[in-house]
Amino acid sequence: MVWLHNLIARYDRAIWIRVIGTILTTFAGFMLRPFLAFYLYDRMDGNLLLAAMVTSLQPLTSIISGYFAGSLSDKYGRKPLMIAALLIESVSMAGYMWAESLFAFAALTILNGVGASLFWPAASAQVTDIVPEEKRSEVFALLHTALNLGAAAGPLIGVALYKINPGIAFGICSLALFIYCLLIAWQVPETLPKEARARAKSSKEESNTSPRFVWSEHKTLFWMALAAVPVSLLYSQVEIILPQHLRTKYDDFLTIFATLLTINGILVVCCQIAIAKFAERFPAHRVILTAYLFLACVGFGYGWAPGMIVLILAETMFTIGEMLYGPQIQKAISVMAPDEFRGRYFAVFGANWGITGTIGPTVGALAFRNFGGAYWFSTLSVLLLIGGMFQYRFVKKAIRHTKSTPASAEEPAISGS
């Protein structure tokens, strides 16, 4: 049991609370993923475009409120934002149980988007606050592993519940979010650095605003967010369009989709920490480019798979790609971010998810209807190849910049891995 004690002692208590809460909420959340698109599709009387537009309201709201969420977490602290976010998401999930009209679904989706946008910038900044730079990719990998513990069992259980009563899954998800909220309120201290708090307080006394974020001084961040768009676009299509594509080829498409999600979750749980540690041996820009190449292969695999074996191979490549990409890109942002702008850095970079989540379902629905799933997923592969080459250049340039610039430089960049 010594190894267990050493493992627990390796990370701050707040990190373990995040791990427990992430497992709890993602188990419940992944119960919804296999059928949420179909649930809305059925409620919208089989109108795929309308269902996609309702789905896109959540990330659209996240784009609008995300930047302000990052600023608020830098000004008032991580903990209040995380608690408020989880309460909002819990209420929105409970609301889905009784929603009937298009207006109700739209309002609840917007509310859920507000909650998500408040939580993730503060939560990611919290990791940066309390984890030394050399351990950050490891901790982000740990949280990604926790995320996928829920994915390992949630989807298949969700399919079973969907066939009984979809409202049960929404209720479980709402309860899990509320319990996570209580854990943070009870066990997680505020982590906003004293220096950042002092600067924010001083700035507030002088101008009643948080430290000014000058957009032109953070160009690398914006280019990196833009180059990340193809990755998040692929994710948005897996959520909404892939099930519809499988529906055209397989009778038991819902079980196949849930099985792919389960495979993804099991692989991440078993391999994420080991792959993250292995990736640390190589320069960050090379690891990230490799991740893009794996994800590009996934698009072709999803689009043209003749059977289940190729789909499983494509899902395996998707899993490897995300295990390489996620921890490295999050560490990169954490190192780049000045103390007083950590929340905003994660919010700005995270806007790429909001952008693709907003336009992705509608664009994907139109492309799927006009060109078919095979050609649309192939197009995504090409975009990933292009995005990967640009991201490679941006990260490599940032690494060189950080080696040649003092730590006090105005825009710190990424340290080599």
Buried (B, 14 or more C-beta within 10 A) or exposed (E): EEEEEEEEEEBBEBBBBBBBBBBBBBBBBBBBBBBBBBBBBEBBEEBBEBBBBBBBBBBBBBBBBBBBBBBBBBBBBBBBBBBBBBBBBBBBBBBBBEBEEBEBBBBBBBBBBBBBBBBBBBBBBBBBBBBEEEBBBBBBBBBBBBBBBBBBBBBBBBBEBBEEEBEBBBBBBBBBBBBBBEBBBEEBEEBBBEEBBEBBEEBEEEEEEBBEBEEEEBEBBBBBBBBBBBBBBBBBBBBBBBBBBBBEBBEEBBBBBBBBBBBBBBBBBBBBBEBBEEBBEBBBBBBBBBBBBBBBBBBBBBBBBEEEEBBBBBBBBBBBBBBBBBBBBBBBBBBBBBBBBBBBBBBBBBBBBBBBBBBBBBBBBBBBEEEBBBEBBBBBBEBBBEBBEBBBBBBBBBBBBBEEEEEEEEBBBBBEB
